[in-house]
Amino acid sequence: MITTLVIVIHIAVSLLLIAMVLLHSGKGGGLSEMFGGGLGQAAAGSTVAERNLDRATVACAVCFMFTTVILAIRLQ
């Protein structure tokens, strides 16, 4: 029962992590250009959005790491 719950959480977190990584800006503007239009890097809101996206991505990655370790220990 616990293993099934951890697997479901692990799959949900992995899909969320993929979506968050895809939202990050590469060489273009990414999230800041998608929602900010043509404002560019000068807009303060875009930097706040990027910073919050970074924090959410790190939190999601840490959760993914913990569920991976738990599944590795449980399924031995």
N, CA, C and O of each residue as an XYZ file, in Angstrom:
304
protein
N       0.829     -1.192      0.000
C       0.000      0.000      0.000
C       0.874      1.256      0.000
O       0.648      2.170     -0.792
N       1.855      1.299      0.873
C       2.758      2.452      0.947
C       3.560      2.563     -0.351
O       3.768      3.662     -0.864
N       4.002      1.436     -0.873
C       4.794      1.447     -2.102
C       3.973      1.993     -3.264
O       4.491      2.756     -4.080
N       2.726      1.621     -3.350
C       1.847      2.113     -4.410
C       1.665      3.623     -4.294
O       1.690      4.325     -5.304
N       1.485      4.125     -3.090
C       1.337      5.556     -2.867
C       2.600      6.312     -3.275
O       2.517      7.370     -3.898
N       3.756      5.777     -2.928
C       5.018      6.419     -3.283
C       5.221      6.400     -4.800
O       5.739      7.363     -5.365
N       4.824      5.330     -5.452
C       4.944      5.257     -6.917
C       4.047      6.298     -7.582
O       4.464      6.956     -8.535
N       2.836      6.450     -7.094
C       1.917      7.457     -7.655
C       2.480      8.860     -7.453
O       2.445      9.678     -8.372
N       2.998      9.146     -6.262
C       3.619     10.453     -5.988
C       4.830     10.650     -6.885
O       5.041     11.742     -7.412
N       5.622      9.612     -7.061
C       6.827      9.690     -7.880
C       6.490     10.016     -9.343
O       7.166     10.836     -9.965
N       5.466      9.388     -9.882
C       5.063      9.656    -11.261
C       4.536     11.083    -11.409
O       4.856     11.769    -12.380
N       3.728     11.529    -10.445
C       3.194     12.894    -10.505
C       4.309     13.932    -10.411
O       4.305     14.923    -11.140
N       5.260     13.702     -9.514
C       6.367     14.641     -9.344
C       7.260     14.638    -10.580
O       7.769     15.687    -10.976
N       7.456     13.483    -11.189
C       8.309     13.433    -12.377
C       7.678     14.194    -13.543
O       8.387     14.886    -14.273
N       6.371     14.084    -13.732
C       5.696     14.837    -14.790
C       5.725     16.340    -14.511
O       5.905     17.145    -15.425
N       5.548     16.709    -13.245
C       5.622     18.119    -12.861
C       7.023     18.676    -13.055
O       7.185     19.824    -13.469
N       8.029     17.873    -12.761
C       9.419     18.301    -12.944
C       9.730     18.510    -14.422
O      10.417     19.467    -14.779
N       9.235     17.633    -15.278
C       9.435     17.799    -16.713
C       8.803     19.100    -17.186
O       9.418     19.847    -17.948
N       7.590     19.376    -16.747
C       6.907     20.609    -17.151
C       7.660     21.847    -16.659
O       7.769     22.833    -17.389
N       8.170     21.806    -15.446
C       8.892     22.962    -14.905
C      10.201     23.211    -15.639
O      10.567     24.359    -15.888
N      10.900     22.152    -15.984
C      12.152     22.317    -16.723
C      11.870     22.891    -18.111
O      12.640     23.712    -18.609
N      10.789     22.471    -18.727
C      10.450     22.993    -20.041
C      10.031     24.460    -20.000
O      10.146     25.156    -21.009
N       9.550     24.942    -18.858
C       9.171     26.343    -18.731
C      10.372     27.273    -18.585
O      10.261     28.473    -18.835
N      11.514     26.728    -18.184
C      12.696     27.571    -18.004
C      13.160     28.153    -19.321
O      12.960     27.577    -20.390
N      13.788     29.316    -19.211
C      14.265     29.970    -20.431
C      15.599     29.378    -20.849
O      16.467     29.103    -20.021
N      15.737     29.194    -22.125
C      17.000     28.737    -22.690
C      17.755     29.940    -23.202
O      18.036     30.869    -22.445
N      18.085     29.933    -24.481
C      18.743     31.086    -25.068
C      17.751     32.196    -25.366
O      18.134     33.361    -25.479
N      16.479     31.841    -25.495
C      15.442     32.839    -25.716
C      14.960     33.382    -24.382
O      15.709     33.402    -23.405
N      13.731     33.816    -24.342
C      13.194     34.415    -23.131
C      12.466     33.436    -22.240
O      12.366     33.669    -21.035
N      11.955     32.351    -22.787
C      11.261     31.343    -21.997
C      10.004     31.880    -21.344
O       9.160     32.484    -22.006
N       9.882     31.662    -20.058
C       8.691     32.037    -19.311
C       8.496     33.542    -19.311
O       7.364     34.018    -19.397
N       9.572     34.292    -19.217
C       9.437     35.745    -19.153
C       8.900     36.316    -20.462
O       8.108     37.257    -20.427
N       9.298     35.785    -21.607
C       8.766     36.265    -22.878
C       7.378     35.725    -23.148
O       6.564     36.387    -23.791
N       7.098     34.514    -22.655
C       5.814     33.914    -22.939
C       4.696     34.701    -22.250
O       3.650     34.926    -22.859
N       4.885     35.120    -21.011
C       3.845     35.827    -20.274
C       4.041     37.332    -20.284
O       3.077     38.078    -20.109
N       5.258     37.791    -20.482
C       5.521     39.230    -20.431
C       5.437     39.920    -21.760
O       5.523     41.147    -21.806
N       5.275     39.202    -22.839
C       5.227     39.827    -24.157
C       6.592     40.311    -24.572
O       7.554     39.545    -24.529
N       6.704     41.557    -24.972
C       7.967     42.110    -25.442
C       8.693     42.916    -24.402
O       9.537     43.739    -24.756
N       8.406     42.720    -23.137
C       9.023     43.531    -22.081
C      10.496     43.218    -21.895
O      11.270     44.102    -21.526
N      10.897     41.992    -22.139
C      12.310     41.630    -22.028
C      12.785     41.510    -20.598
O      11.991     41.284    -19.685
N      14.094     41.664    -20.405
C      14.702     41.483    -19.089
C      14.528     42.691    -18.187
O      14.776     42.585    -16.985
N      14.112     43.832    -18.714
C      13.991     45.044    -17.906
C      12.831     44.975    -16.929
O      12.839     45.683    -15.922
N      11.841     44.147    -17.198
C      10.667     44.067    -16.333
C      11.003     43.331    -15.049
O      11.590     42.249    -15.077
N      10.628     43.925    -13.921
C      10.932     43.317    -12.622
C      10.086     42.064    -12.391
O      10.533     41.140    -11.711
N       8.874     42.020    -12.945
C       7.999     40.873    -12.748
C       8.546     39.604    -13.361
O       8.335     38.514    -12.828
N       9.249     39.731    -14.480
C       9.777     38.532    -15.123
C      10.890     37.912    -14.300
O      10.992     36.686    -14.241
N      11.723     38.716    -13.666
C      12.795     38.153    -12.847
C      12.221     37.480    -11.607
O      12.740     36.456    -11.163
N      11.161     38.039    -11.048
C      10.512     37.423     -9.888
C       9.880     36.099    -10.295
O       9.948     35.116     -9.557
N       9.261     36.082    -11.482
C       8.649     34.838    -11.958
C       9.714     33.776    -12.203
O       9.515     32.609    -11.865
N      10.831     34.167    -12.784
C      11.917     33.209    -13.027
C      12.492     32.696    -11.709
O      12.790     31.508    -11.583
N      12.646     33.578    -10.734
C      13.187     33.168     -9.434
C      12.241     32.195     -8.737
O      12.679     31.199     -8.163
N      10.943     32.488     -8.790
C       9.969     31.583     -8.177
C       9.913     30.246     -8.910
O       9.737     29.201     -8.284
N      10.060     30.276    -10.231
C      10.101     29.028    -10.997
C      11.340     28.209    -10.629
O      11.271     26.983    -10.545
N      12.463     28.876    -10.414
C      13.678     28.178     -9.978
C      13.468     27.490     -8.632
O      13.851     26.335     -8.446
N      12.862     28.206     -7.711
C      12.613     27.638     -6.375
C      11.664     26.443     -6.445
O      11.894     25.423     -5.795
N      10.608     26.571     -7.227
C       9.643     25.474     -7.365
C      10.285     24.270     -8.034
O       9.988     23.129     -7.681
N      11.169     24.519     -9.006
C      11.852     23.415     -9.689
C      12.788     22.686     -8.739
O      12.862     21.458     -8.760
N      13.503     23.432     -7.911
C      14.405     22.799     -6.931
C      13.613     21.989     -5.917
O      14.017     20.882     -5.562
N      12.499     22.521     -5.449
C      11.666     21.789     -4.494
C      11.119     20.506     -5.112
O      11.066     19.463     -4.460
N      10.716     20.594     -6.364
C      10.208     19.418     -7.068
C      11.317     18.387     -7.278
O      11.082     17.185     -7.154
N      12.516     18.854     -7.593
C      13.647     17.940     -7.788
C      14.028     17.238     -6.483
O      14.381     16.059     -6.492
N      13.959     17.954     -5.371
C      14.268     17.341     -4.067
C      13.219     16.280     -3.727
O      13.556     15.210     -3.221
N      11.956     16.579     -4.005
C      10.886     15.598     -3.774
C      11.080     14.366     -4.657
O      10.881     13.237     -4.207
N      11.467     14.586     -5.909
C      11.744     13.479     -6.827
C      12.894     12.620     -6.300
O      12.845     11.392     -6.378
N      13.924     13.269     -5.764
C      15.070     12.543     -5.225
C      14.658     11.682     -4.031
O      15.065     10.525     -3.924
N      13.849     12.251     -3.136
C      13.414     11.496     -1.966
C      12.547     10.298     -2.342
O      12.706      9.213     -1.782
N      11.632     10.493     -3.286
C      10.796      9.361     -3.677
C      11.619      8.287     -4.390
O      11.321      7.098     -4.272
N      12.652      8.698     -5.128
C      13.532      7.722     -5.769
C      14.278      6.887     -4.733
O      14.384      5.668     -4.870
N      14.791      7.543     -3.705
C      15.522      6.827     -2.653
C      14.578      5.893     -1.884
O      14.934      4.757     -1.572
N      13.377      6.387     -1.586
C      12.414      5.548     -0.866
C      12.050      4.318     -1.692
O      11.972      3.212     -1.157
N      11.828      4.504     -2.980
C      11.504      3.350     -3.831
C      12.683      2.389     -3.969
O      12.486      1.176     -4.044
N      13.894      2.915     -4.003
C      15.069      2.047     -4.090
C      15.216      1.204     -2.831
O      15.603      0.038     -2.903
N      14.913      1.781     -1.698
C      15.032      1.036     -0.427
C      13.873      0.033     -0.297
O      14.090     -1.106      0.117
N      12.647      0.446     -0.645
C      11.471     -0.412     -0.490
C      11.476     -1.604     -1.426
O      10.998     -2.678     -1.062
N      12.016     -1.430     -2.645
C      11.917     -2.484     -3.651
C      13.136     -3.398     -3.689
O      13.298     -4.156     -4.645
N      13.983     -3.346     -2.691
C      15.144     -4.242     -2.656
C      14.732     -5.628     -2.220
O      15.572     -6.523     -2.130
